[in-house]
Amino acid sequence: MNATKITFLITLFLCFCKGATAQNQPAPTGLTVNLLTSPGKVLLNGYPVNLTPEGALLRNETFQFTEITTRNPLFGWIVPGETSNTIQTAYQILVADNRQKLSADSVNLWNSGKIASSHSTNITYKGKPFKPGTVCYWKVKIWDNHGKESSYSDVSAFKTSDTSAAYATDRYPVQKRDEYPWKISNLEGMYFADFGKAAFGRIRINLFSERGTDTVVIHLGEAVRDGRVDRNPGGTIRYSRYTLVPEKGRNTYIVTIPPDARNTGPQSILVPEYIGEVTPFRYCEIENYKHPLQEKDVVRETAFYPFNEAESYFRSSDTILNRVWEISKYSIKATSFLGVYVDGDRERIPYEADALINQLSHYCVTREYNMARYTHEYLIHKPTWPTEWILQSVLMAWEDYFYTGDSRSLSYFYDDLKAKTLSSLADKKGFISTRTGKVTPEVLKSIYFDGQLRDIVDWPHTGILGLEKEEGGETDGFVFTDINTVVNAFHYRALTLMAQIAKLLGKDDDHTMYLKQAARLKRVFNDELFDKGRGYYVDGIGTSHASLHANMFPLAFGLVEAKNVESVLGFIRSRGMACSVYGAQFLLDAVYNAHDAGYGLQLLTSTGERSWYNMIRSGSTITMEAWDNKYKPNQDWNHAWGAVPANIIPRKLMGIEPLEPGFGKIRIRPQPGSLEFAEIKHPTIRGDVSVSFTHDPGQSFQLEVHIPANTTADLYLPFFSKKQNVQMNKQSTQYLRKGNFSVIENVGSGKWIFTVER
């Protein structure tokens, strides 16, 4: 055999091996454009259709598209990781305006070439300018640290907007789904349909009439009484009545819902026209209808922002905790019907306090980030009146960045975020106040607010909304003074985050300034607001009253000195759940940050009047605006700021949080308390994190984790004693002791089993 033939055969063999490697290595999945996982989604009248964007553009119908507005969008993907400790080392992106060309690896917009990089999120498009209103296609392949080259991913399509911008936040259109009753009964001459859970929607119903003269009455409601839809549920719990006169024969009718002046005003977010007006209801009662009615004859057209329920789950050995998780997770989906976080159905207005809880919870239950970002950016220019909620814009901006790793919003709104720290209201000591004459027209203009700033602490306050002295609001008797402890705790948190934002964006002078302001405020905060004799914080300068709120916020935001944590925590325990469902976010953050897992679990699984279980017991299937009607007489039954466990269970109880932006590194720090077993799947921008544990308190602990590729994690296990045995995949391993935790750092991707035995 001559040398030429040998060379040819060797080359052929190497090409075959290379091709086999690429084919055997899984391709990247979960492709995103501007953080959207399904940018090619097409809807018709709100319903998903089996058309590609290019197919829909060829038809003379009014479709709803997901559109990409930014000129240079960001691409991302999930790195395959069947092998442990997988890190991407390079990638190649192909972009074309023709699907067939791209399938043949022929591109006319961008071929990135092989880029040596571990980045798999937030990759900026660097190709030719997109044409407006057209469909583009892209795919990616990667190389990893095991020497493997993947095949190309499936093709992802997206439609560009007719107008473009340097920066914008793109969203999905609101969509519909038909849902049938869980149960339908014929009782005493009327039909009663139960959909199992409440949702925002409208009724579509098939009716038959022999004469075309009979009147059928439809009752929709969230509550039931004595087997009928409750006609007078109280508060803002919804009930509505409609009449139909069916035409002769069998026909389909849509019950049209008239707009409510309270939630369709100039400040309200309106339902898209293609969806039609909706109302929240679980039950449908059909009165004065004598003909047979089947379950498929009654349809609820439910509206919601696209939501993949399979992306997260949780279950544990505590059945109450499981039910609390389910109602909280479902609430995030059910209240998304406008594509913007709102305060429930009464006003349908975005508020920062609702949005922060929605944001954290949404991140934990599905791989979706744009609804949170859009709402946060909306509120920058349309803020609400509470002082603390202005400050929460900085908190939301930071969470957006830390969960996505995308800093574009921080950069675009940087000057606005500086104003939202309210540093302009600071006195010589560093305290801020809205009651000392510093709220000038210039300050209000800088935060886009036209009104009067007022401290809120919690809501509602005593003596409003029908509350009398025996039900003293949700502030635990907080005494409002010029220098408010809660307001200044929020200010401190905003300062510490702005310091990090400034550093990230290369604003070195601002970074130094905010660090100094935060340090000064922490010092004076502890000098003047901490009662050393009693071991906890008072409500403000000029009062000796101490409330739950004056202590849980400093503990949640890192203001409490280490030597005082236990005394502050003891006071917090003594107050119980003396806060609203909104305040519970910060109470549980504080408790778990102080590693009191037992008390945290006690609060989550309480069956008292102030508990999530009380919402379930009351009959609601979406979290409520208040613990009970007595604490807010005008409350509603569809308020996602009550869905705190949807983020506290994943973030704090199961302990899954990003340590680096975009989950570049993860902390997994379960705090089980007395739980014997729990498991969870938590979606992240880099893929799913799965965690399960079995637990014999004080004796043994086993933790199983699945860490997605292209990231690492620090694992926190209990510390039982110096003689304990810690194993990783059945092999003894070294650990660091940090307080009551045994920490194993920098664990790579893959499946791992850790055990601790006393």
N, C-alpha and C positions, 0 to 999 in steps of 0.2 A: 504494500500500500504506500503510495507516494506521500510526500510531506504536505502537499496541497490538499489532498483528500483528508488526511488526518486533521489538518487545521480546520477544514470545513466541518468535520464531524464533531470536533471539540466545540466549535462555535455554536453548532446546532444544539448540542447537549446543554451548553450554558444558557442558551436562549430558552430552551425547554424548562430548565430548572428555574430560571427567573420567572417565567410565566406561571409555572406551577406554584412558586412561592406566593406570587401576587394573588393567584386564584384561591389558594388555601388560606391566606390570611384574610379574616373578615374585613369588609369595607367599613368606613366610617358611617355612622347612622345619626339620626336626630339633627339633620341639617337645619340651620337657622339663617334667616336674613333679617337683620335688625332685631334679633332676639326672637323673631316669630318662627315657630316650628312648622306652620302650615301656611306659608305665604301664598300658595297657589289655590287657597280655598275660594270657591265660587258658590254664591247663594242665589236663589230665585225666590223673591218674596220672603226671604229669611230662611228658607229651607236649603240645605246642601244639595247640590245637583251633581250628576255624574258627567260633568264637563270639565275639561281643562280650561285655563284662562283663554288660550288661543281659540278653542272651540266656541267658548261663550261670546267672544268678540265678533265672531262671524255671524251671529244670530241677532235678529231684530227683536230682542227682548230686554227688559230692564233687570240686569243682574246686579248683585252686590259683590264687589271684589275687595280683597285685601290689597292695598296699594302701597308701594314703596316710594316715599317722597324724597328721601335724602339722595343727593347726587352721588355720594360715595358710601353706600350702605356697608354694614359690617356682616361678615360671614362667620359662621361657627358650626361645629360638629362635635359629636361624641366619638372619642377615640376607642376603637375596639380593644378589649383587654382580656382575652382568654388566658393569657400567660400572666403570672404574677409580676408585680413591679414593672409594669409597662409604662414607658414614657415615650411620647412622640418625639422624634428627632428632626423630621422634615415633613413638608406637605407640598402638594401641587394642586392648584385650583384652575379649572377651565370654565370660561363663561362665553356663551354664544347667544345670538338672537334666533337660533333655529335649532329645534330639538334634534332633527336628523343629523345635522352637522356635529352637534355635541356628542351624539351617540357614536359617531365615527372619530371622535377626538379631534375634530376640525373646529377651530374656534375663530371668531372674528371680533371678539370684544376684549378678552383678556386670557392670556396664558401666563400664570405667575412663574412658570418654571419651578424647578425644585428649590424650595426655600428652606434652608436649615433653621428650624425653629421648633420649640415645644409648644408654641401658642396654638390652641385649637378653638379659641373663642375670640370674638371681636377683631377679626382680621379685616382691615380696610380694603375695599375694592379700589384697584389702581389701574383699571382698564380704560377703554374709550368711553366717552360720555354716552349715557343711555338716551335713547329717543323717548320722548314722552308718550305715555299711553300705549306702550308695547309690552310684549311678553319676552322675558329673558330666561335663560336656563343655565344652571351651573352644576358642577360636581367636583369632588375632591378625592384625592388618595393621599395616604400618609406612609411614612417610614417610621419604625420604632427602634428602641435601643436593643432589641433582640436581633436586629439585622433583617427584619421582615418588612417587605413592601406589600401594602394592601392593594386590592383591586379598587377601581373607582367606585364611589358611592352611587346609589341611585340618583337620578337627575331630580333636582329641585327647581320648580318654576316660580316665577313671581312677575307681577304686572307693575310697571312703573306708572306713577301718577301723571296726570296731564300737566301738572305744575311740579316744579322741583324746588328744593331748598337745601341750604348748606347743612341744616339740622332740623329734624322734626321727629316726633314720636308716632310711629305707625301703629295701627290697631286692627284687629279683626272687626268685621261687621257683627252686630248682634244677630243671633240666629234663633230659629224656632225648632221645636221638636214636638211631634204629636205624642201625647200620653193618654193612656186609657185608665179608667177607674180600676183601682185595686179590688174594689168590691162594689156591686150595685144591688140594692134591695128594693123590693116593692112592698111598701108598708102603708096600710090604711089609705089606699087610693093615691099614693104619691110614690115617686121613685127617689131613692137616696143614693147618690154616688159618692164614694170615698176614694180619693186619689192617693191615699197613703201619706203623702207629704204635701205641704202647701208649696205653691210656686206662683210666679207672676205670669199671667196669661189670660186667655179668654176661651169661651166655650164654643165649640162647633158641634151641632147636634142634628141627627136625622130624626124627623118627625113625620107621622102620617096623619092625614085628616080626611074624613069622608065628606064633610060638608064645606070646610074652609071657613067656618064661623066660630070655632071654639078658641078660647083664650088659654094659653099655657103660661104658667108663671114659673120663672127660673130664679132660684135663690142661690147666691154664691157667698161663701164665707170661710173664715179661718177657724172659727170655733163652733162647737156643737153643744146643744143642751137638750136633754131628754130625747135623744135620737133624731133631732131636727137641727137644721142650720140655725145657729143662735142669731135671732133678729136684733138683739140689743147687747152685743158683747162688751161694750164699754171701751173707754180710751179711744185709741185709733186702731183697734182690732177691726178688721174689715168685714163688712156685710153689705151686700147689694142685691137689689131686686129688679128683675126685668120681665117684660111681658112680650109674648109672641102670639100672633094669630096665624097659624100655619095655613098655607094655601092647600087647596084640595089635591089629594094625592100624596106621594112620598117625596120629600124634599130635604135638602141640607141647609141649615141656617147657622150663621155666625152671630152670636150675641155681641152686639157692638156696645162698647163701654164708653160712656160720656166722659170727657175730661173733668177732673176735679180741680176747681179753681185753686185749691191749696197747694197742689203739687204740680201744677202746670204754669206757674207764674213766671215772671221774668228771670228769677234766680234759679229756677228749677231746670234740671236736665230733662229734655223731652224724649219720649219714645220715638224712634225712627218711624217715619210714615209707613214704610213697607211692613213694619211689625204690627201696627195698629195699637190703640190704647189697651193697656192691660191692668189687671187688678190682682192682688195676691189672694188665693183661695185654695183650700184643700177639699171642701165639700161642695157638692152641687145637688140641689133639691129641685125636682121637676114636679110641679103641682098641677093638677087638673088635666092629666094626660092619661087616657084610658086604654091605649093600645100597647102591645108588647114592646119592650125596650131592652135591647141587648147592650152588653158592655161596649161593643165597638160602635154603637150609635152615639155615644157621648165621648167627645174628644176634648182634651185640654191642649190648646196651642200654647206651649210654654216658651217663654223668651228667656235667653241667657247668653252671656258671653261664652264663646267656645271653651269647653272644660272637659279634660280627659280624666274621668274618675279612676281609671286604672293606674294612674301615675303615682298614687299614694295609697297606703293602707296602714292601719294600726289595730292591734288587738292585744289584750292582756288578760291576766288572771282576775282582774277586777271588772265585773260586768257593768257597774255604774260608770267607770272610767271609759269603757268601750262605747257606751251610749252617749256620753258627753262628747267624745271624739266625733261620733257620727253626726250628731246634730250640728256641731261646730263646723265640720268639713262641709256638710251639705249647705250650710248657711252661706258660705263663700260663693258657691255656685248659684244658689237661688237668688241672692241679692245682686247678682252681676248683670241684671236684665237691661241696664242702660249703657253698659260698656264703660261706666265711670262709677267709682265708689260714691254712694250717696247715703243719707242718714235713714234709710228706710222709706216707707211709702208716704209718710205724712207730708214731707216737704220735697223729697227727692233733690236735696241740695248737698253738694260735697262739703264736708267739714274735715279739717286736718286731723282731729282726734279719731274720727271714724276711719280715715284713710290710712293712718299709721298701723292700726290693728288689722285692717283689711290687707294691707301690703304684706306684713309679716306672715299673716295666715295664708294668703294666696301663694306666696313663695313655697310654703311648706306642703301644700296639697296638690299642686300641679306646676308643671314647668312653664310658667307664664309670668312675664315681667312687665309687659307694655301697658296693661291696664293700670297698674300701680304707678308707673312713671307718668303716664298721661294725666292721671288724677293729681299727682303731686305737682306737676308743672302747671296744671289748670289753677290750682290753689295758690301758686306763687302770685299770680295776677288777680285772683279773686279770693282773697283771704277772708276768714271769719273773725268775729270780734274778740275771742278770749286771748289774753296775753300769751299764755302757755302754748296755745295752738299756733300762733305766729312762729314761735320758736320751734315747733315740731316740724316745720318745713326743712330745717337743717337736718333733723333726725331722719326724715324720709329720704332726703337727698343722699345721705350717707348709706342707709340701708340699700337703696337702689344700686349704688356703686359697689357695695361690698358683696351683694349677692350676684351681681352680673359681671363685675370687673370692667364695665363700660363707663368711662369717665366723661363722655361727651356732654351729658346733662349737667354735670358739675361745672364743666368749663363754660358752657353756654350761659348758665344762670349764676355764675360765681358772684357778681356784684350784688345781685338780688339776695343771695344767701347771706352775704355779709350784712346786709341791712336787716335780715330776719333774725340775726343774733340779738338785736335790740341793744347793742352796745352803746348806742347814742343816748340811752336812758340811764346810764351808769353814773353813780355819784363818785366822790373821790376815793371811797373805799373799794368800789367795784360792784356794789349792789345796784340792781336796776329796780325801777319803780315806775308805775303808770300814774302815781298819785302825788308826785312832787313837782309838777309843772314842766316836765321835760318832754311831754308828748306834744310836739309842735306840728304845725301843718307840713313842715318839711319832713319830719319823721314819718308821718302818715303817708305822705306821697312816696317816700322811699320804699314802703312796704305795700304800696298799692291799696291802701285802705282808706275808705271815706266813712268814718264813723267814730265811735268812742271805744277805745281799748279798755277792757275790764278783766281783772283777774278772775279765774273760774275755779281752780283747784279741783272741783268735781261737779257733777250735775245730776239732778237738780239741787238748787239751794233750798234752804228752809223757807216756808211761807209762800211758795209759788206753785202754780199748776195744781192747786187744790190741796197742797200739803199743809197740814196744821201742825201745831207744836208737838203732838204725839208722834208724828213721823217727820223728824227733823232734817229732811234732805239727805244728801249722800256725802256730806263733807266732814262727818264725824265731829260736828261742832266747831269747825275751823274758825278761828278769829282772824278776820282780815285787817291787816295793818299796812302802813306805807311800805315797809320792807317785808315782803311776803316770802316765807321759806320755800314754798313750792315753786313759785315763779323763779326764784334765784337758783334753785336746783336745776330747773330746765335751762336757765341761762348758762350755768356751768357746763352742762352737757353740750349745749350748742357751741360754746367756746372751744371745748376739747375737740369736737369734731371738725370745726372750722380750721383749727390748727393742722389737723391731718389733711384736710382738703387743700389748704394752702400749700403744704409741703408737696403733695402729689402733683399739683399744677405748677410747681416751681416758683411760687410766690413766697420767697424766703423771708422778706420783711414782715409780711402778714403772718407767716408761720410763727416767727419769733414773738410778734405782738400778741397773738391769741394764746400762745403758751404762757406768756407773762400774765395776761388778764385772767386766765383760768387758775393759775397758781395763786395769784393774789385773792381771787374770789374764794377759793377753797380755804385759804388761811383765815380770812375774815368770817367766812360762813361758820367755820367750826369755833372760832373765838367768840362770836356774838350770838349765835343761834343754838348752840349746843349747851344744854343745861348739865353742867358737870356733876352737880349734886344728885340729879335724878338719872343721869345716864342716857338722855335722849333729847331730841330737838323740840323746840317750841315752834309755834306757828309763825312767829315773826317778831321783830323788834317792837317792844312795847306791850307784850302779852306774855303771861306765864302758861297759857293754855297749850297743851301738846295734843296733837291729833295723829291718827294713823297716817294721814297724808304727809304731814311734816316730817315723817320718819321713813316712809316707804320710798318716796322719791329720792332723797339723798342716798339711801342704800342702793336703789336701782341704778343710780347714775355715778357711783364711785366716789361720793363725797365723804363717806364715813371712814374715819381713821381706824386702822386695824384693831387697835386696843379697845375701840368702842362698839365694834360690830355686834358682839354678843348682847350687850345691854340694849342697843337699839332694836335688835331682833327680838329680844324678850318683850319689849314694849309693843312691837308690832304684833306678836302672838297674842298679847293680852287684849287687843282691840278686835280680833276676829276679822270678818269680812265687812268692816264698817266703811265700805266704799261702794261705788257703783260698779256696773259691769265694765265700764271703761276703766275705772281705777284699778280693777282687778288685773289688768295687763301689767301695771307697774308694781303692784303688790307681789304678784307671782314672780316677776323678774327679780325683785329684791330678795324674796325668800330663797329662790334657787341660786342666785348669785352668792348668797351667804351660805349655800350648801345645806340648807335645812330641808332635805328631801322629804322627811316625814311630814312636816307641816304643809309643804307644797302639795303632797298627795292628799292630805286631809282636806285642804281647800278644794281641790279638783273633784273629789268624790263625795263631798258633803251632800247630805240630803235635807239640810235645813232650808229655811225660807230664802236665805240668800245663797243660792247655789244654782249651778247649771241643771242639776237634776230637778229643781223646782220648775224650771222652764218646761222640761219634759212632762212632769207631773201635771202642770197646768194645761197641757194639751197642745202646746206649740211644737212644730217640727222645724222651725227656723228660730235661731236665738232671738231673745227678746231684748227690747231696749232697756229694761230694768229687771231686777230680780223678781219683782211681783208688781201687780197693779197698784198696791198700796204705796209703793216707793216712787211711782210716777203715774199718776192717775190718767194721763193722756198718752201712755206708752203704746208702742206698736209691737207686733209679733214678727217682725221681719227686719231686724237690725243687726248687721254684721259686726258692730262694735261689741256685741255680746259674745262673739265667737272666739274669744281669747284662747281657749284650749287648743284650737286648730294650729296655733303656733307655739304655745307653751309646751304641749306634749312633745312635739318633735325637737324644739330648740333646747328645752330645759330638762324635762323628765328623761327623754331619750338622749339628749345632749348633743345633737347634731347642729353645728354652727360653722360657718367659714372662719378660718384663721387668717386667710389671705383673700384678697379680692377675687371674686369669681370662683370661689372654692378651689383656688390653687393649692391650698392646704386646708385640711378639715380638722376640727376638734370633735371627738366623739367622747362625751363625758356623761354617761348615764347616771341618773340619780334616782334609783328605784324606790327608796323608802322601804316600805314593807311589801311591795309588789314581788310576787314569786316568779312571774313570767311576763314578758312583753316582747313584741316584735313590731317593726315598722319598716316601711319603704318611703324614703324621702327623695323627691326629685330635685336635681340640681342642674345647673347649666352644663356640667361636665358628665352627667349621667346619674343614675340612681345610687343612693347610699342605702344599704340595707343593714339593719341592726336588730339583733334579738339577744335576750339574756334570760337565764334561769338563775334564781337567787334564793339562797338560804341565809337570811339576814345574820350577819356576824360570823358565819361559818364558811360559806363557799359562794362563788360567783362565777358563772360561765358566760362569756360574751362571744357571739358570732357576728362578724361584720363582713360586708362586701363593699370594698372601696373602689370607685370607678377608676379606669385607667387615666393616666396623665395627671395624677394628683397624689398627694400623700396625706397621712393623718397622724395626729397624736391621739393615743388611746388612753383613757383614764379608767382604771379599775379601782375597786375598793382597797384600802389599806387596812388589814386586820391586825397584823402584829409583825414584829421583826423576824419571826420564825416562819412566816407564811411562805408558801410555794407558789410562784407565778410561772405559768407555762404559756408558750405560744406555739400552736400546732403540736401540742404534746411534748414540747421540748422546753426545759427550764430556760428562762430568759432574764436578762437584767432589766431593772426598772429604776425610775427616780421617784422618790417620795415627795409629794407636794401636798402638804396638809394631810387630809384623810384619803388621798388618792395615791395609787401606784401607777406611774405614768410611763408608757412606752412610746417613744417619740419616733417620728419619721417612718411610719409603717407604709409600705408601698401598696400599690393597687392589688386587687385580688381578694380571695376569700380566706379569712383567718379565724381561728378559734383561740380564745384566751381563757385561761382559768386561774382563779385564785383560791387556794385552800388554806385555812387557818393552820 
